[in-house]
Amino acid sequence: MSGLIEQTKETKKELDKLGPTMCMAKWLWTSIHLTNGLTNSCFLCPVHKIDPKAIRIDPSQLHNTPEKKEQRRMMKAGERPDGCSYCWNIEDMGEDYLSDRHYRSAEPWALDGWDEVVNNPSDIDIIPRYVEINFNHACNLACSYCSPHLSSKWTEDIERHGSYPTITPHNSIDHFKREGHWPILNREYNPYVEAFWKWWPELYPKLKEFRMTGGEPLMDKNTIKVLDYVLEHPRPDLQMAVTTNASVPDKNWEKFINPVSTIMSEHKLKWFRLYVSLDTWGKQAEYIRDGLDFNKAMNNVHDFLDKVPEDGFVIFIVTFNILSLPNVKKLLENVLELQAKYNGRSGYNKVFFDTPMLRFPQWQSLQLAPESFWHYADDCLEWMNENQYDKETLIGFKNHQIDRFRRSVDWMKQDMDKKILEESKENFYRFFSEYDKRRGINFLETFPEFTDFWNECREYYDRNR
């Protein structure tokens, strides 16, 4: 059993002593979408609105919202907040299943603030140790499962053509504006970005991990502002990360890679992680993430690994969905090839991956996969078990990575409600037919493996037209 799984199981025991629903992320992790003033306590929970008046008085209210404080109260009382259903669903699959609640609470940033959480009431204002920031929605991609509030390319699509003709119209401008999710444009005044930079001098010294997401953070000036700040204010105990499609214009890549190389060469940070969003291999990856140049992304991965010293790491984020299945193994084979090239050279494990499951939109979920597709995941899981991590060569898959992949496979095979399944199949055809038309691409040319499934989904559409 890997050290991480052992540590996570020990953390689960400690959490259980505090209460059956405790999660350190509710206090010590924050994801903040400055582009539209939304926040959640981890990427698995629904977002909610930040009060723009409160942050003028106290910018820490970007994190310490009344909604989070109520959820903290519930956790200390042993209750389950509805917004944390992702973890509850995993845990309800059986005693042996570890959820993200357990994994996250076992990480060093969580352990750093553990006593502060335990020894204070639930309504305290706390400085998070793990902060994930989205400065704006500027992005050069319009990924199939993304939305206008996270991608300027999606905004252009919806403003030009309107919402997608799924059973309930998808990515409707009216919906995002009604829910308060519509992004603040870069040229407009943004009180949330202003509050962040006011909070930054207080936040920065206590941070353990800081991650910039998007949109596409390599297209945002605030990302470079953060890197410049680190150059002037080193934090050798701080871990920093960027989540990117790694397929940006060359000028944006150079503005990013040069300061990061300097920062890490001069040991101004503890670690720097490059999270690269790729969901499968080649042309199929480009279809899922429309606008992606797969070869450019892989070339930039090599550039990062060549230029950033041993404390720079690449983690492929595979948002595991039904379209990932035919070629996800090719992507993981490439992970081993990269490990063989770079781990031996540095003596460090520099290349990792993670497989978070896509839950929404439902028509792209793994659970929609017909049983005839299960072999893709089963074969990949068997192959991963045959290529477990070797401490001598530093190549292979660690037990916790295999466990997380297995968890996704098990979830895929669970029965879906019949009505939801039929609606999701109809929506699959409705969405991707329109996606092809708007983007000038062709689903069946890219995914010939899906021909029978596509025809089945079209039958549901024809039946209900």
Buried (B, 14 or more C-beta within 10 A) or exposed (E): EBEBBEBBBEBBEBBEEBBEBBBBBBBBBBBBBBBBBBBBBBBBBEBBBBEEEBBEEEBBBBBBBEBBBEBBBBBBEEEBBEBBBBBBBBBEEEEEBBBBBBBBBBBEBBBBBBEBBBEEEBEEEBBBBBBBBBBBBBBBBBBBBBBBBBBBBBBEBBEEEEBBEBEEEBBBBEBBEEEBBBBBBBEEEBBBBBBBEBBBEEBBEBBBBBBBBBBBBBBBEBBBEBBEBBEEEEBEEBBBBBBBBBBBEEEBBEBBBEBBBBBBEEEBBBBBBBBBBBBBBBBBBBBBBBBBBBEBBBBBBEBBBEBBBBBBBBBBBBBBBBBBBBBBBBBBBBBBEBBBBBBEEBEBBBBBBBBBBBBEBBBBBBBBBEEEBBEBBEEBBEEBEEBBBEEEEBBBBBBBBBBBBBBBBBBBEEEEEEEEBBBBBBBBBBBBBBBBEBBEBEBEEBBEBBEEBBEBBBEBBEEEE
